Amino acid sequence: MEFIKKNWKIILIALLVIFSLNKCTVACNRSNVIDKQATEIVQKDSIIKSKSDSLNILKIRWNDAQQSQSTYQGIAIGNQQSLLNEIESLNNVVNAYKDQVNGLNSQNNKLIKENNKLKEQINNK
């Protein structure tokens, strides 16, 4: 008890230093988190752009497949059985592209929502 009474000023200064170091650490960590989130936003934005480009390519392919399907249906009068098989194959391709387009749309929407959340987090800090 005597030690505390004699050295109360030094103990008080030591406690103040410890608390100020804690505040400094918190501030530095917050900056690192913000930097990390900003980098993550840039990466996810790049992914969104890439997926959007892929989606556009799939839409073009889908339109081409639909045009090809229409063309083959017009020719089907001459060689019906062979062309019916080709049409079925093209329908499978179109359905596969539709599934890919739907999957990419879903992924794109999720990434946009996540991107917006991260932007809000950065703006709120």
C-alpha positions as CSV (number, residue, x, y, z in Angstrom):
1,M,0.0,0.0,0.0
2,E,2.9,2.3,0.8
3,F,4.3,1.6,-2.7
4,I,1.0,2.8,-4.3
5,K,0.9,5.9,-2.1
6,K,4.5,6.9,-3.0
7,N,4.3,6.1,-6.7
8,W,0.7,7.0,-7.5
9,K,1.7,9.6,-10.1
10,I,3.9,7.1,-12.0
11,I,1.2,4.5,-11.9
12,L,-1.3,7.1,-13.2
13,I,1.0,8.1,-16.1
14,A,1.7,4.4,-16.9
15,L,-2.1,3.8,-17.1
16,L,-2.6,6.8,-19.3
17,V,0.1,5.7,-21.6
18,I,-1.4,2.2,-21.9
19,F,-4.9,3.6,-22.7
20,S,-3.4,6.0,-25.3
21,L,-1.6,3.1,-27.0
22,N,-4.8,1.1,-27.1
23,K,-6.5,4.0,-28.9
24,C,-3.6,4.2,-31.4
25,T,-3.8,0.5,-32.1
26,V,-7.6,0.7,-32.7
27,A,-7.1,3.6,-35.1
28,C,-4.4,1.8,-37.0
29,N,-6.5,-1.4,-37.3
30,R,-9.5,0.6,-38.5
31,S,-7.4,2.0,-41.3
32,N,-6.1,-1.4,-42.3
33,V,-9.7,-2.8,-42.4
34,I,-10.8,0.1,-44.6
35,D,-7.9,-0.5,-47.0
36,K,-8.6,-4.2,-47.1
37,Q,-12.3,-3.5,-47.8
38,A,-11.4,-1.0,-50.5
39,T,-9.2,-3.6,-52.2
40,E,-11.9,-6.2,-51.9
41,I,-14.4,-3.8,-53.5
42,V,-12.1,-3.2,-56.5
43,Q,-11.6,-7.0,-56.9
44,K,-15.3,-7.7,-56.7
45,D,-16.1,-4.9,-59.1
46,S,-13.6,-6.5,-61.5
47,I,-15.4,-9.8,-61.1
48,I,-18.7,-8.2,-61.8
49,K,-17.4,-6.6,-65.0
50,S,-15.9,-10.0,-66.1
51,K,-19.2,-11.8,-65.3
52,S,-21.1,-9.1,-67.1
53,D,-18.9,-9.5,-70.2
54,S,-19.4,-13.3,-70.0
55,L,-23.2,-12.8,-69.8
56,N,-23.2,-10.6,-72.8
57,I,-21.2,-13.2,-74.8
58,L,-23.7,-15.9,-73.7
59,K,-26.6,-13.7,-74.8
60,I,-25.0,-13.3,-78.2
61,R,-24.4,-17.0,-78.5
62,W,-28.0,-17.7,-77.4
63,N,-29.4,-15.3,-80.0
64,D,-27.1,-17.0,-82.6
65,A,-28.4,-20.4,-81.5
66,Q,-32.0,-19.3,-81.8
67,Q,-31.3,-17.9,-85.3
68,S,-29.6,-21.1,-86.2
69,Q,-32.6,-23.0,-84.9
70,S,-35.0,-21.0,-87.0
71,T,-32.8,-21.5,-90.1
72,Y,-32.7,-25.3,-89.5
73,Q,-36.4,-25.4,-89.0
74,G,-36.9,-23.7,-92.4
75,I,-34.7,-26.4,-94.1
76,A,-36.3,-29.3,-92.2
77,I,-38.8,-29.8,-95.0
78,G,-36.1,-31.6,-97.2
79,N,-34.4,-33.8,-94.6
80,Q,-36.8,-33.9,-91.7
81,Q,-35.4,-36.6,-89.5
82,S,-31.8,-35.4,-89.7
83,L,-32.8,-31.8,-89.1
84,L,-35.0,-32.7,-86.2
85,N,-32.0,-34.3,-84.5
86,E,-30.0,-31.1,-85.1
87,I,-32.8,-29.0,-83.8
88,E,-33.0,-31.1,-80.6
89,S,-29.2,-30.6,-80.2
90,L,-29.5,-26.9,-80.7
91,N,-32.4,-26.8,-78.2
92,N,-30.1,-28.4,-75.7
93,V,-27.4,-25.8,-76.4
94,V,-29.9,-23.0,-76.0
95,N,-31.1,-24.5,-72.7
96,A,-27.6,-24.8,-71.5
97,Y,-26.9,-21.2,-72.4
98,K,-30.1,-20.1,-70.6
99,D,-29.0,-21.9,-67.5
100,Q,-25.6,-20.3,-67.7
101,V,-27.2,-16.9,-68.3
102,N,-29.5,-17.4,-65.3
103,G,-26.6,-18.5,-63.1
104,L,-24.5,-15.5,-64.2
105,N,-27.4,-13.1,-63.6
106,S,-27.8,-14.5,-60.1
107,Q,-24.0,-14.3,-59.4
108,N,-24.0,-10.8,-60.9
109,N,-26.8,-9.7,-58.6
110,K,-25.2,-11.2,-55.5
111,L,-21.9,-9.4,-56.3
112,I,-23.6,-6.1,-56.9
113,K,-25.4,-6.4,-53.5
114,E,-22.1,-7.3,-51.8
115,N,-20.3,-4.5,-53.6
116,N,-23.0,-2.0,-52.4
117,K,-22.7,-3.3,-48.8
118,L,-19.0,-2.9,-48.8
119,K,-19.3,0.6,-50.2
120,E,-21.8,1.5,-47.5
121,Q,-19.4,0.1,-44.9
122,I,-16.6,2.2,-46.2
123,N,-18.8,5.3,-46.4
124,N,-20.0,4.7,-42.8
125,K,-16.4,4.6,-41.4
